[in-house]
């Protein structure tokens, strides 16, 4: 199956959106479940790893959405 340039761009748009949704949802679920499982006395010591994990997860989602918006514009694909 050969993909032309337009189909490849549409596929990349969908892939970037799906990545943002799934990784954002997975990151949120993992952070919330870790906060619920970890005892309350240990949470102040683990705030820095949670912040780093949040920056990585949500930052990569934001970058993917930015790339999708700037480089794979819907009007250019049609």
Secondary structure, 3 states (H helix, E strand, C coil): CCCCHHHHHHHHHHHHHHHHHHHHHHHHHHHHHHHHHCCCCCHHHHHHHHHHHHHHHHHHHHHHHHHHHHHCCHHHHC
